[in-house]
């Protein structure tokens, strides 16, 4: 029997999921995260089998005023392309047939495990969306933080879309303003593949311990999850990072980042908020402190509003939804 906490479910795991009548109990998902950013991302099919190629204009043609009987020299615009890389994320579940059939609730037992796999893949995608680095881990795609990570001397042009929150330690976090759209920032899946998380129920299969006759055999219920996906930043002007938000200072109200001010600056970095679906994303601690800071702002007309739609309170700043994203950590190093 595999050790508890290993890669396979054990009898103890099965017992913990059943009530005294033998039925599968609802599981409190203590490890579930809130990553509402998943609801906002538009998805398109890539134009490459391993990614997506984006074309962008890098220069405008030259135009001139002219006099009668005087010509103008022809000119042209210039373009460049960037190839975005996709990643392939997988998860496999194998449950001993006899273990799954204990109590006669095979479907419920397998479903309870499937929910965990779906949540794990959602969390991994959200984390990679912000912190993925294909340069260090070639199996994943490059996330936003790596792309917006330099504000020092000689920094790339997108440094103007990185706003320093003033934190200097190693307990920093970031807020992101993103305008999602097919001409700005979007998710993609490789050419010829399917969008979203794919699930394949392989049913009951027999595993063989090693090749040859006379080796061990085991009947298991086997499932496979796979997600082929990538992130394309076609126009860097439509993503803004509010970095170096010192969490300890924020909570202690000591030299804390003025979140309202930084959000306002971020909005004015974007050429056109109407170019797509705009969203502001932060983790729970930053969201909590923003709610505390805005109490005075609401009273003085700082632009914060509460909107009640079908009984659901929506938080927004200047009309842009502010959403919790647990994938944003509180251990970011200072961006310099």
C-alpha positions in Angstrom: 0.0 0.0 0.0 1.3 3.4 -0.9 2.1 5.8 1.9 -0.6 8.4 2.8 0.3 11.6 1.0 1.9 9.8 -1.9 0.8 9.8 -5.5 -2.1 7.3 -5.1 -5.2 7.2 -3.0 -5.2 4.8 -0.1 -7.8 3.0 2.0 -7.4 5.7 4.7 -8.1 8.4 2.0 -11.3 6.5 0.9 -12.6 6.2 4.5 -12.1 9.9 5.2 -14.4 10.8 2.2 -17.3 8.6 3.4 -20.0 9.3 5.9 -21.3 6.5 8.3 -23.7 5.3 5.7 -20.9 4.8 3.1 -21.8 7.7 0.9 -19.2 10.2 -0.3 -19.4 13.4 1.8 -19.2 16.9 0.4 -15.6 18.0 0.8 -14.8 21.4 2.2 -12.3 22.8 -0.3 -9.9 24.5 2.1 -7.2 24.7 -0.6 -9.5 26.4 -3.2 -8.4 29.7 -4.4 -10.3 32.7 -5.8 -8.8 33.5 -9.2 -11.6 35.5 -10.9 -9.1 36.5 -13.6 -10.0 33.2 -15.3 -13.5 34.7 -16.1 -12.0 37.7 -18.0 -9.4 36.1 -20.3 -10.5 35.9 -24.0 -9.2 32.8 -25.8 -8.2 32.5 -29.5 -6.8 29.7 -31.6 -3.1 30.3 -32.2 -1.6 30.5 -35.7 1.3 28.2 -34.8 1.3 24.6 -33.8 3.3 25.4 -30.7 2.2 28.9 -30.0 1.0 32.2 -31.6 2.8 34.8 -33.8 1.8 38.4 -33.2 2.5 41.1 -35.7 2.9 44.7 -34.5 3.7 48.0 -36.2 7.1 49.4 -35.2 7.2 52.5 -37.4 4.9 54.9 -39.3 5.5 56.1 -42.9 6.9 59.6 -43.4 4.4 62.2 -44.6 5.0 65.8 -45.6 3.4 69.1 -46.5 4.0 70.0 -50.2 3.8 72.9 -52.5 2.2 72.8 -56.0 4.4 71.3 -58.6 6.6 69.8 -55.9 6.7 66.1 -55.1 6.8 64.0 -51.9 9.2 61.1 -51.4 7.3 57.7 -51.0 7.7 56.0 -47.7 6.3 53.0 -45.8 5.6 51.7 -42.3 7.6 49.0 -40.6 6.4 45.9 -38.7 7.8 43.2 -36.6 6.6 39.9 -35.2 6.9 38.1 -31.9 6.3 34.4 -31.4 4.5 33.5 -28.1 5.1 30.0 -26.7 2.4 27.7 -25.5 2.7 25.2 -22.6 1.1 21.8 -22.0 -0.1 21.1 -18.5 -1.2 17.5 -17.5 -2.5 15.6 -14.6 -3.2 11.9 -14.2 -5.4 10.1 -11.7 -5.2 6.4 -11.0 -7.4 4.8 -8.4 -7.4 1.1 -7.4 -10.6 -0.4 -8.7 -11.5 -2.1 -5.5 -10.8 1.0 -3.5 -13.1 3.1 -5.7 -15.8 0.5 -5.6 -16.0 0.4 -1.8 -19.5 1.3 -0.7 -20.8 1.1 -4.3 -20.4 4.8 -5.1 -17.8 4.7 -7.8 -19.0 7.8 -9.6 -19.2 9.9 -6.5 -15.8 8.8 -5.3 -14.1 9.5 -8.7 -15.9 12.9 -9.0 -14.6 14.0 -5.6 -11.1 13.4 -6.8 -11.7 15.0 -10.2 -12.7 18.3 -8.5 -9.3 18.5 -6.9 -7.5 18.0 -10.2 -9.5 20.7 -11.8 -8.8 23.2 -9.0 -5.1 22.2 -9.0 -4.8 23.0 -12.8 -6.7 26.3 -12.4 -4.3 27.3 -9.7 -1.3 26.3 -11.7 -2.5 28.2 -14.7 -3.2 31.4 -12.7 0.2 31.2 -11.0 1.9 30.7 -14.4 -0.1 33.6 -15.9 1.7 35.9 -13.5 5.0 34.2 -12.7 5.7 31.7 -15.5 9.2 31.9 -17.0 9.9 29.9 -20.1 13.5 31.1 -20.0 14.1 29.1 -16.8 11.4 26.5 -17.3 10.9 25.8 -21.0 7.9 23.6 -20.4 5.7 26.6 -19.4 4.7 29.8 -21.0 6.1 33.2 -19.9 3.8 35.2 -17.5 3.3 38.9 -17.0 5.8 39.5 -14.2 8.8 38.5 -16.2 7.7 40.8 -19.1 7.2 43.8 -16.7 10.2 43.4 -14.4 12.7 46.2 -15.2 12.4 49.9 -14.3 16.1 50.7 -14.0 18.5 52.5 -16.3 18.3 51.1 -19.8 15.0 49.4 -19.1 12.8 48.4 -22.1 10.0 50.7 -23.3 7.3 48.9 -21.3 9.0 50.3 -18.1 6.6 53.2 -18.4 3.8 50.7 -17.6 5.5 49.7 -14.3 4.5 51.9 -11.3 6.7 51.6 -8.2 4.7 51.3 -5.0 7.8 52.1 -2.9 8.4 48.8 -1.1 12.0 47.8 -0.6 11.9 44.4 1.2 11.0 40.9 0.0 7.4 40.9 1.1 6.0 42.8 -1.8 3.0 42.2 -4.0 1.6 43.6 -7.2 -1.6 45.0 -8.6 -2.3 44.5 -12.3 -4.5 46.5 -14.7 -5.1 44.6 -17.8 -7.3 45.4 -20.8 -8.1 42.1 -22.4 -8.7 41.8 -26.1 -7.5 40.2 -29.3 -5.4 43.2 -30.1 -4.0 43.7 -26.6 -3.6 40.8 -24.2 -5.3 37.4 -24.6 -4.9 33.7 -24.0 -4.4 31.3 -26.8 -4.3 27.5 -27.5 -2.1 26.0 -30.2 -3.3 25.7 -33.8 -5.4 22.6 -34.4 -6.0 21.9 -30.7 -9.0 22.5 -28.4 -9.6 25.4 -26.0 -9.7 24.9 -22.3 -9.2 22.1 -19.9 -9.6 18.7 -21.6 -10.7 15.6 -19.6 -10.3 12.0 -20.8 -11.9 9.2 -18.8 -9.9 6.1 -19.8 -12.2 3.9 -17.6 -10.9 0.8 -16.0 -7.5 -0.2 -17.3 -5.0 -2.9 -16.2 -1.6 -1.6 -15.2 1.4 -3.9 -15.5 4.3 -3.5 -13.1 7.0 -4.2 -15.6 7.4 -5.7 -19.1 7.4 -9.5 -19.5 5.3 -12.5 -18.4 4.5 -13.0 -14.7 4.8 -9.4 -13.5 2.3 -7.7 -11.3 -1.1 -6.5 -12.5 -3.5 -3.9 -11.1 -6.9 -2.8 -12.2 -7.4 1.0 -11.8 -9.8 3.7 -12.9 -7.7 6.1 -14.9 -8.3 9.7 -15.9 -6.2 12.3 -17.7 -6.5 16.1 -17.6 -4.6 18.3 -20.1 -4.5 22.0 -20.9 -2.6 23.4 -23.8 -2.4 27.2 -23.4 -0.3 30.3 -23.6 -0.4 34.1 -23.0 0.0 36.7 -25.8 0.8 40.3 -25.0 0.3 41.7 -28.4 0.3 45.4 -27.2 2.3 45.9 -24.0 0.6 49.3 -23.4 -2.6 47.5 -22.3 -1.1 45.9 -19.2 0.1 47.9 -16.2 1.9 46.6 -13.2 1.7 48.3 -9.8 4.7 46.6 -8.1 6.7 46.9 -4.9 3.6 47.1 -2.7 5.1 46.3 0.8 2.6 44.0 2.5 3.8 44.6 6.1 3.8 48.3 5.6 0.3 48.1 4.1 -1.1 46.2 7.0 0.6 48.3 9.6 -0.5 51.5 8.0 3.1 52.7 8.1 4.6 54.2 4.9 1.9 52.2 3.1 1.3 52.4 -0.6 -1.5 54.7 -1.6 -3.4 52.2 -3.6 -5.9 54.7 -4.9 -3.2 57.0 -6.3 -1.4 54.1 -8.0 -4.6 52.8 -9.6 -5.2 56.3 -10.9 -1.8 56.5 -12.4 -2.2 53.0 -14.0 -5.4 54.0 -15.7 -3.6 56.9 -17.5 -0.9 54.6 -18.8 -3.4 52.7 -21.0 -4.2 54.3 -24.4 -7.8 53.3 -24.5 -9.7 51.5 -21.7 -12.5 50.8 -24.2 -10.3 48.7 -26.4 -11.3 45.6 -24.5 -12.4 44.2 -21.2 -10.5 46.0 -18.4 -9.9 44.5 -15.0 -7.8 45.3 -11.9 -6.4 42.3 -10.0 -4.8 42.0 -6.6 -4.6 39.4 -3.8 -6.8 39.3 -0.7 -4.5 41.3 1.6 -4.1 44.1 -0.9 -7.9 44.1 -1.6 -8.6 44.2 2.2 -6.3 47.2 2.7 -7.7 48.9 -0.4 -11.2 48.6 1.1 -10.0 50.1 4.3 -8.2 53.0 2.5 -11.2 53.8 0.4 -13.5 54.6 3.3 -12.3 58.2 3.3 -12.2 58.2 -0.5 -15.8 57.3 -0.9 -16.8 60.2 1.4 -14.7 62.7 -0.5 -15.7 61.5 -4.0 -12.6 59.5 -4.8 -14.4 57.6 -7.5 -15.1 54.3 -5.7 -18.5 52.9 -6.2 -20.6 50.0 -4.9 -22.9 48.6 -7.5 -25.6 46.0 -6.7 -26.5 43.9 -9.7 -28.9 41.0 -9.0 -27.9 41.0 -5.4 -24.2 40.8 -6.1 -22.0 43.6 -4.8 -19.4 44.6 -7.4 -16.2 46.5 -6.4 -14.8 48.9 -9.0 -12.6 51.9 -9.4 -13.4 54.4 -12.1 -15.8 51.9 -13.6 -13.2 49.1 -13.8 -13.9 45.9 -11.8 -11.4 45.2 -9.0 -11.1 41.4 -8.6 -9.3 39.1 -6.1 -6.7 36.9 -7.5 -5.1 34.6 -4.9 -2.3 33.6 -7.3 -0.6 36.9 -6.7 1.8 36.2 -3.9 3.1 38.4 -1.1 6.8 37.4 -1.5 7.8 39.2 -4.6 11.3 40.7 -4.7 11.6 44.4 -5.3 11.4 45.4 -8.9 14.3 47.6 -9.8 
